[in-house]
Amino acid sequence: MTTGESGSVVRAAGERPARRRVLPVAPRASRSNALHPGAWWIWALGLGTAASRTTNPLLLGLLVGVAGYVVAARRTEAPWARSYGAFVKLALAVLGIRLAFAVFLGSPIPGTHVLLTLPEVPLPHWAQGIRIGGRVTAEGLVFALYDGLKLAALLICVGAANALANPARLLKSLPGALYEAGVAVVVAMTFAPNLIADVQRMRAARRLRGRPDKGLRGLVHVGLPVLEGALERSVALAAAMDARGYGRTAEVPAAVRRTTTVLTLGGLLGVCAGTYGLLTAEGGSYGLPVLLAGLAAALGGLWLGGRRSLRTRYRPDAWGTRAWLVAASGVAVAALLIASAAYDPAALTPGVVPLTAPRLPLWPAASILLGLLPAFVAPAPPIPEEPS
């Protein structure tokens, strides 16, 4: 390829033109168009709600795959975004513990396919209904596997929200009445990812120096610097909060405080009563109105309680069209799975007695695929800069 006298580019004979880079459907994320963190949490909670309505391992695996694909497509390089792997490992540990309990403590599901018989520990008469050891049946193990997969899918959905939603921006978006509680939650959410990042950094540094990073000796030499760094971050966070006037509240009239308390407590009681009515057959007539009235009262109490907060928001996050689409995809998955569970419960909760292979229902599986929408409409993570 050469350059002509007029400055135009002239390609040599037989030279292929440079391939243009295909841009993603969604724009690159920046400070102005970053997705609202609340949309990620609504999407993830929608997937988690769908996972709680089924024990079908094929549907649960599809939910986990959808969450993992979206995380892989839209996760950034921030430290808190690296916590998804830890949640996956935690989910696998929970699944293993559930299966171990089914083996050593038995299962309430009767079965005829005995896999092995363990020595049974005799227990006193007051411990009737509990056994240690005994027969291990295939039906009991399959039931424990389905139950453990449901909890594992819930953990992975929560891990997806932690890996995609910026906790600091989520704290900024909370109502003023929930700001103090939100700070505690955000600090707890960011502690584990930062701790994992510190452990990985310290282990990599010890490997580069030729020192052991595993075993008891490595744990002692890695654990102390990590705990020291966590303590320093806590002190720095406390100093920053104190310098910014955290905890100062405005004076509000006593009548407003009493009204706030009545609305908040009454709203929460209404939400509990309405939820109980929806879950029982007798309360179907009053459950939804009481639930809506409780939500309205609780929101009113939160709005009045926010008047005590003196904080201001710098560049508040906008809830745009893409945030609506991401949140709506999670809500749609949850609503469609709930409707499918009411219409065809056998497809979402396969039986284990008799032991049969689960089948993949078409419409619930297609509903779960709606959760892939954020991978195409949410802003793509920025390209990391290469070191010069």
Disulfide bonds with the S-S distance in Angstrom:
none
